[in-house]
């Protein structure tokens, strides 16, 4: 009996989460009430509060669900790479970009909530803390990957991994925002691949190290460029 009760409670919780997703994606955070969520789920008004203390707690659960789902998809994409490609940081970054692209197109409602989460972070402390924590994890993992790529010669020597990680994630979020304003207006897989192939920044903020690549070419040396 206890296991049956646990499964029933877990199923009801997922029902509330799905209803919250539908409401937030349709009406936005501020316009949605817990009564709306209850009506969407087909339960009494008090039922959502048995699983989530507040609307904010439900919203944060959806943010966590996006992170978990995206992380699982990324892990699966990397695991599916041939051994030689898994040893290439540049190829791994391409797999990450492709996995996020697939997640956006497969989970459009959750992605829409994610976009609003980042906007709300400017004014809602609990949401801001969740966004910062997720960003910190992402930046750290990407910085390590890009630093390994620099050591392997897949990004130019002198590339700034921290800045490159931020530019990569900013590009992904920018693409997500454009996609939700005009769904289908560009091919996500191609856009993600182009983002992963883009030039990496140097510490001075330029894409060519303040002209170092051109100077090298003038001196008869091959300019350092990212490995596609």
BALOBA-1460 file (C-alpha; in Angstrom, 3 decimals):
// residues 228
<rec num="1" residu="x" x="0.000" y="0.000" z="0.000"/>
<rec num="2" residu="x" x="2.691" y="2.577" z="0.830"/>
<rec num="3" residu="x" x="4.309" y="2.108" z="-2.599"/>
<rec num="4" residu="x" x="0.940" y="2.503" z="-4.317"/>
<rec num="5" residu="x" x="0.320" y="5.689" z="-2.336"/>
<rec num="6" residu="x" x="3.772" y="7.018" z="-3.257"/>
<rec num="7" residu="x" x="3.164" y="6.322" z="-6.943"/>
<rec num="8" residu="x" x="-0.245" y="7.991" z="-6.777"/>
<rec num="9" residu="x" x="1.232" y="11.052" z="-5.066"/>
<rec num="10" residu="x" x="4.059" y="11.248" z="-7.636"/>
<rec num="11" residu="x" x="1.543" y="10.971" z="-10.479"/>
<rec num="12" residu="x" x="-0.623" y="13.726" z="-8.994"/>
<rec num="13" residu="x" x="2.436" y="15.942" z="-8.547"/>
<rec num="14" residu="x" x="3.313" y="15.481" z="-12.229"/>
<rec num="15" residu="x" x="-0.295" y="16.307" z="-13.086"/>
<rec num="16" residu="x" x="0.000" y="19.591" z="-11.183"/>
<rec num="17" residu="x" x="3.331" y="20.373" z="-12.854"/>
<rec num="18" residu="x" x="1.852" y="19.715" z="-16.306"/>
<rec num="19" residu="x" x="-1.097" y="21.962" z="-15.511"/>
<rec num="20" residu="x" x="1.223" y="24.682" z="-14.233"/>
<rec num="21" residu="x" x="3.286" y="24.438" z="-17.406"/>
<rec num="22" residu="x" x="0.203" y="24.869" z="-19.573"/>
<rec num="23" residu="x" x="-1.002" y="27.869" z="-17.559"/>
<rec num="24" residu="x" x="2.358" y="29.648" z="-17.321"/>
<rec num="25" residu="x" x="3.100" y="29.087" z="-21.011"/>
<rec num="26" residu="x" x="-0.334" y="30.390" z="-21.987"/>
<rec num="27" residu="x" x="-0.769" y="33.342" z="-19.616"/>
<rec num="28" residu="x" x="2.604" y="34.070" z="-18.021"/>
<rec num="29" residu="x" x="3.688" y="33.992" z="-14.395"/>
<rec num="30" residu="x" x="1.920" y="37.051" z="-13.015"/>
<rec num="31" residu="x" x="-1.428" y="36.414" z="-14.736"/>
<rec num="32" residu="x" x="-1.571" y="32.778" z="-13.600"/>
<rec num="33" residu="x" x="-3.097" y="31.839" z="-10.239"/>
<rec num="34" residu="x" x="-3.001" y="28.574" z="-8.339"/>
<rec num="35" residu="x" x="-6.761" y="28.403" z="-8.908"/>
<rec num="36" residu="x" x="-6.035" y="28.446" z="-12.660"/>
<rec num="37" residu="x" x="-3.605" y="25.571" z="-12.177"/>
<rec num="38" residu="x" x="-6.166" y="23.596" z="-10.198"/>
<rec num="39" residu="x" x="-8.799" y="24.137" z="-12.891"/>
<rec num="40" residu="x" x="-6.347" y="23.079" z="-15.604"/>
<rec num="41" residu="x" x="-5.523" y="19.921" z="-13.660"/>
<rec num="42" residu="x" x="-9.169" y="19.196" z="-12.874"/>
<rec num="43" residu="x" x="-8.625" y="19.153" z="-9.119"/>
<rec num="44" residu="x" x="-9.925" y="21.173" z="-6.164"/>
<rec num="45" residu="x" x="-8.459" y="24.626" z="-5.549"/>
<rec num="46" residu="x" x="-6.500" y="23.479" z="-2.518"/>
<rec num="47" residu="x" x="-4.888" y="20.429" z="-4.138"/>
<rec num="48" residu="x" x="-1.897" y="22.198" z="-5.760"/>
<rec num="49" residu="x" x="-0.898" y="23.496" z="-2.319"/>
<rec num="50" residu="x" x="-0.499" y="19.906" z="-1.104"/>
<rec num="51" residu="x" x="2.441" y="19.630" z="-3.510"/>
<rec num="52" residu="x" x="3.756" y="23.183" z="-3.825"/>
<rec num="53" residu="x" x="3.717" y="25.817" z="-1.101"/>
<rec num="54" residu="x" x="3.189" y="28.654" z="-3.567"/>
<rec num="55" residu="x" x="2.934" y="29.616" z="-7.214"/>
<rec num="56" residu="x" x="6.615" y="30.549" z="-7.066"/>
<rec num="57" residu="x" x="7.532" y="27.061" z="-5.819"/>
<rec num="58" residu="x" x="5.631" y="25.499" z="-8.733"/>
<rec num="59" residu="x" x="7.325" y="27.848" z="-11.187"/>
<rec num="60" residu="x" x="10.745" y="26.946" z="-9.781"/>
<rec num="61" residu="x" x="9.913" y="23.254" z="-10.141"/>
<rec num="62" residu="x" x="9.315" y="23.854" z="-13.843"/>
<rec num="63" residu="x" x="12.672" y="25.632" z="-14.119"/>
<rec num="64" residu="x" x="14.346" y="22.637" z="-12.482"/>
<rec num="65" residu="x" x="12.485" y="20.299" z="-14.818"/>
<rec num="66" residu="x" x="13.905" y="22.189" z="-17.815"/>
<rec num="67" residu="x" x="17.423" y="21.922" z="-16.396"/>
<rec num="68" residu="x" x="17.079" y="18.203" z="-15.683"/>
<rec num="69" residu="x" x="15.558" y="17.435" z="-19.067"/>
<rec num="70" residu="x" x="18.138" y="19.470" z="-20.957"/>
<rec num="71" residu="x" x="20.959" y="17.921" z="-18.929"/>
<rec num="72" residu="x" x="19.749" y="14.408" z="-19.656"/>
<rec num="73" residu="x" x="19.485" y="15.162" z="-23.362"/>
<rec num="74" residu="x" x="22.999" y="16.640" z="-23.411"/>
<rec num="75" residu="x" x="24.439" y="13.643" z="-21.552"/>
<rec num="76" residu="x" x="22.755" y="11.251" z="-23.986"/>
<rec num="77" residu="x" x="24.051" y="13.206" z="-27.000"/>
<rec num="78" residu="x" x="27.626" y="13.131" z="-25.691"/>
<rec num="79" residu="x" x="27.375" y="9.425" z="-24.845"/>
<rec num="80" residu="x" x="26.184" y="8.712" z="-28.395"/>
<rec num="81" residu="x" x="29.293" y="10.280" z="-29.947"/>
<rec num="82" residu="x" x="31.955" y="7.979" z="-31.370"/>
<rec num="83" residu="x" x="34.940" y="7.563" z="-29.052"/>
<rec num="84" residu="x" x="37.127" y="9.814" z="-31.199"/>
<rec num="85" residu="x" x="34.554" y="12.612" z="-31.146"/>
<rec num="86" residu="x" x="34.042" y="12.342" z="-27.382"/>
<rec num="87" residu="x" x="37.751" y="13.105" z="-27.063"/>
<rec num="88" residu="x" x="37.313" y="16.340" z="-29.016"/>
<rec num="89" residu="x" x="36.031" y="19.306" z="-26.956"/>
<rec num="90" residu="x" x="34.914" y="21.070" z="-30.131"/>
<rec num="91" residu="x" x="32.836" y="18.049" z="-31.186"/>
<rec num="92" residu="x" x="31.390" y="17.793" z="-27.688"/>
<rec num="93" residu="x" x="30.341" y="21.456" z="-27.869"/>
<rec num="94" residu="x" x="28.600" y="20.739" z="-31.171"/>
<rec num="95" residu="x" x="26.763" y="17.844" z="-29.495"/>
<rec num="96" residu="x" x="25.718" y="20.121" z="-26.629"/>
<rec num="97" residu="x" x="24.367" y="22.748" z="-29.029"/>
<rec num="98" residu="x" x="22.475" y="20.127" z="-31.035"/>
<rec num="99" residu="x" x="20.994" y="18.611" z="-27.870"/>
<rec num="100" residu="x" x="19.749" y="21.982" z="-26.623"/>
<rec num="101" residu="x" x="18.277" y="22.700" z="-30.061"/>
<rec num="102" residu="x" x="16.430" y="19.378" z="-29.951"/>
<rec num="103" residu="x" x="15.191" y="20.095" z="-26.427"/>
<rec num="104" residu="x" x="13.850" y="23.525" z="-27.396"/>
<rec num="105" residu="x" x="11.881" y="22.145" z="-30.318"/>
<rec num="106" residu="x" x="10.637" y="19.127" z="-28.334"/>
<rec num="107" residu="x" x="9.660" y="21.132" z="-25.232"/>
<rec num="108" residu="x" x="8.429" y="24.511" z="-26.508"/>
<rec num="109" residu="x" x="6.196" y="25.246" z="-23.517"/>
<rec num="110" residu="x" x="8.925" y="24.500" z="-20.990"/>
<rec num="111" residu="x" x="11.339" y="26.638" z="-22.981"/>
<rec num="112" residu="x" x="8.837" y="29.506" z="-22.947"/>
<rec num="113" residu="x" x="8.697" y="29.267" z="-19.152"/>
<rec num="114" residu="x" x="12.497" y="29.249" z="-19.044"/>
<rec num="115" residu="x" x="12.571" y="32.493" z="-21.019"/>
<rec num="116" residu="x" x="10.172" y="34.130" z="-18.556"/>
<rec num="117" residu="x" x="12.209" y="32.774" z="-15.632"/>
<rec num="118" residu="x" x="15.215" y="34.765" z="-16.759"/>
<rec num="119" residu="x" x="13.146" y="37.932" z="-17.080"/>
<rec num="120" residu="x" x="11.584" y="37.450" z="-13.639"/>
<rec num="121" residu="x" x="15.023" y="36.954" z="-12.081"/>
<rec num="122" residu="x" x="15.515" y="40.719" z="-12.166"/>
<rec num="123" residu="x" x="12.756" y="41.208" z="-9.574"/>
<rec num="124" residu="x" x="12.120" y="37.880" z="-7.799"/>
<rec num="125" residu="x" x="14.962" y="36.897" z="-5.387"/>
<rec num="126" residu="x" x="14.142" y="33.170" z="-5.185"/>
<rec num="127" residu="x" x="13.911" y="32.880" z="-8.963"/>
<rec num="128" residu="x" x="17.125" y="34.893" z="-9.335"/>
<rec num="129" residu="x" x="18.912" y="32.484" z="-6.979"/>
<rec num="130" residu="x" x="17.763" y="29.482" z="-9.033"/>
<rec num="131" residu="x" x="18.886" y="31.103" z="-12.287"/>
<rec num="132" residu="x" x="22.284" y="32.049" z="-10.846"/>
<rec num="133" residu="x" x="22.841" y="28.529" z="-9.522"/>
<rec num="134" residu="x" x="21.993" y="26.975" z="-12.891"/>
<rec num="135" residu="x" x="24.171" y="29.488" z="-14.734"/>
<rec num="136" residu="x" x="27.110" y="28.867" z="-12.417"/>
<rec num="137" residu="x" x="26.968" y="25.123" z="-13.118"/>
<rec num="138" residu="x" x="26.676" y="25.681" z="-16.853"/>
<rec num="139" residu="x" x="29.492" y="28.230" z="-17.042"/>
<rec num="140" residu="x" x="31.834" y="26.024" z="-15.025"/>
<rec num="141" residu="x" x="31.240" y="22.986" z="-17.242"/>
<rec num="142" residu="x" x="31.598" y="24.972" z="-20.459"/>
<rec num="143" residu="x" x="34.720" y="26.769" z="-19.239"/>
<rec num="144" residu="x" x="36.349" y="23.416" z="-18.449"/>
<rec num="145" residu="x" x="35.373" y="22.064" z="-21.869"/>
<rec num="146" residu="x" x="36.686" y="25.102" z="-23.754"/>
<rec num="147" residu="x" x="39.884" y="25.219" z="-21.685"/>
<rec num="148" residu="x" x="40.462" y="21.576" z="-22.642"/>
<rec num="149" residu="x" x="39.860" y="22.555" z="-26.264"/>
<rec num="150" residu="x" x="42.467" y="25.296" z="-26.011"/>
<rec num="151" residu="x" x="44.999" y="22.802" z="-24.626"/>
<rec num="152" residu="x" x="44.127" y="20.416" z="-27.473"/>
<rec num="153" residu="x" x="44.599" y="23.138" z="-30.085"/>
<rec num="154" residu="x" x="40.925" y="23.189" z="-31.098"/>
<rec num="155" residu="x" x="40.607" y="26.816" z="-30.000"/>
<rec num="156" residu="x" x="43.395" y="29.360" z="-30.438"/>
<rec num="157" residu="x" x="45.942" y="29.787" z="-27.698"/>
<rec num="158" residu="x" x="44.919" y="32.799" z="-25.646"/>
<rec num="159" residu="x" x="41.185" y="32.122" z="-25.943"/>
<rec num="160" residu="x" x="39.295" y="33.229" z="-22.832"/>
<rec num="161" residu="x" x="37.241" y="30.146" z="-21.740"/>
<rec num="162" residu="x" x="35.081" y="32.102" z="-19.290"/>
<rec num="163" residu="x" x="34.069" y="34.683" z="-21.883"/>
<rec num="164" residu="x" x="33.599" y="32.015" z="-24.559"/>
<rec num="165" residu="x" x="31.256" y="30.084" z="-22.235"/>
<rec num="166" residu="x" x="29.161" y="33.180" z="-21.600"/>
<rec num="167" residu="x" x="28.963" y="34.072" z="-25.286"/>
<rec num="168" residu="x" x="27.908" y="30.532" z="-26.164"/>
<rec num="169" residu="x" x="25.086" y="30.472" z="-23.608"/>
<rec num="170" residu="x" x="24.025" y="34.028" z="-24.489"/>
<rec num="171" residu="x" x="23.782" y="32.944" z="-28.113"/>
<rec num="172" residu="x" x="21.605" y="29.970" z="-27.191"/>
<rec num="173" residu="x" x="19.245" y="32.103" z="-25.100"/>
<rec num="174" residu="x" x="19.064" y="34.673" z="-27.884"/>
<rec num="175" residu="x" x="18.086" y="31.973" z="-30.351"/>
<rec num="176" residu="x" x="15.438" y="30.679" z="-27.928"/>
<rec num="177" residu="x" x="13.921" y="34.143" z="-27.598"/>
<rec num="178" residu="x" x="13.793" y="34.589" z="-31.381"/>
<rec num="179" residu="x" x="12.311" y="31.119" z="-31.843"/>
<rec num="180" residu="x" x="9.409" y="31.831" z="-29.487"/>
<rec num="181" residu="x" x="8.658" y="35.154" z="-31.152"/>
<rec num="182" residu="x" x="8.648" y="33.534" z="-34.592"/>
<rec num="183" residu="x" x="8.502" y="29.714" z="-34.368"/>
<rec num="184" residu="x" x="9.992" y="27.993" z="-37.372"/>
<rec num="185" residu="x" x="11.640" y="31.177" z="-38.640"/>
<rec num="186" residu="x" x="15.059" y="29.507" z="-38.763"/>
<rec num="187" residu="x" x="16.439" y="25.948" z="-38.637"/>
<rec num="188" residu="x" x="17.457" y="25.348" z="-35.020"/>
<rec num="189" residu="x" x="19.959" y="22.609" z="-35.817"/>
<rec num="190" residu="x" x="21.825" y="24.790" z="-38.308"/>
<rec num="191" residu="x" x="21.789" y="27.812" z="-35.989"/>
<rec num="192" residu="x" x="23.106" y="25.773" z="-33.059"/>
<rec num="193" residu="x" x="25.845" y="24.257" z="-35.209"/>
<rec num="194" residu="x" x="26.901" y="27.716" z="-36.404"/>
<rec num="195" residu="x" x="27.018" y="28.944" z="-32.803"/>
<rec num="196" residu="x" x="29.259" y="26.053" z="-31.760"/>
<rec num="197" residu="x" x="31.547" y="26.727" z="-34.731"/>
<rec num="198" residu="x" x="31.900" y="30.454" z="-34.087"/>
<rec num="199" residu="x" x="35.189" y="32.205" z="-33.284"/>
<rec num="200" residu="x" x="36.291" y="32.152" z="-29.668"/>
<rec num="201" residu="x" x="37.128" y="35.429" z="-27.894"/>
<rec num="202" residu="x" x="40.520" y="36.489" z="-26.568"/>
<rec num="203" residu="x" x="40.869" y="38.135" z="-23.148"/>
<rec num="204" residu="x" x="40.793" y="41.584" z="-24.797"/>
<rec num="205" residu="x" x="37.267" y="40.827" z="-26.011"/>
<rec num="206" residu="x" x="38.109" y="40.574" z="-29.713"/>
<rec num="207" residu="x" x="37.651" y="37.549" z="-31.933"/>
<rec num="208" residu="x" x="41.182" y="37.786" z="-33.315"/>
<rec num="209" residu="x" x="43.218" y="38.821" z="-30.316"/>
<rec num="210" residu="x" x="43.368" y="42.485" z="-31.292"/>
<rec num="211" residu="x" x="44.755" y="41.694" z="-34.732"/>
<rec num="212" residu="x" x="47.212" y="39.027" z="-33.611"/>
<rec num="213" residu="x" x="45.872" y="36.562" z="-36.189"/>
<rec num="214" residu="x" x="46.306" y="39.083" z="-38.998"/>
<rec num="215" residu="x" x="49.761" y="40.003" z="-37.723"/>
<rec num="216" residu="x" x="50.742" y="36.350" z="-37.757"/>
<rec num="217" residu="x" x="49.566" y="36.053" z="-41.341"/>
<rec num="218" residu="x" x="51.579" y="39.124" z="-42.318"/>
<rec num="219" residu="x" x="54.654" y="37.516" z="-40.788"/>
<rec num="220" residu="x" x="54.159" y="34.388" z="-42.841"/>
<rec num="221" residu="x" x="52.559" y="32.335" z="-40.092"/>
<rec num="222" residu="x" x="49.185" y="30.651" z="-40.456"/>
<rec num="223" residu="x" x="46.568" y="32.600" z="-38.465"/>
<rec num="224" residu="x" x="45.080" y="30.761" z="-35.498"/>
<rec num="225" residu="x" x="41.441" y="29.966" z="-36.182"/>
<rec num="226" residu="x" x="38.960" y="27.751" z="-34.398"/>
<rec num="227" residu="x" x="38.649" y="24.153" z="-35.541"/>
<rec num="228" residu="x" x="35.217" y="23.691" z="-37.110"/>
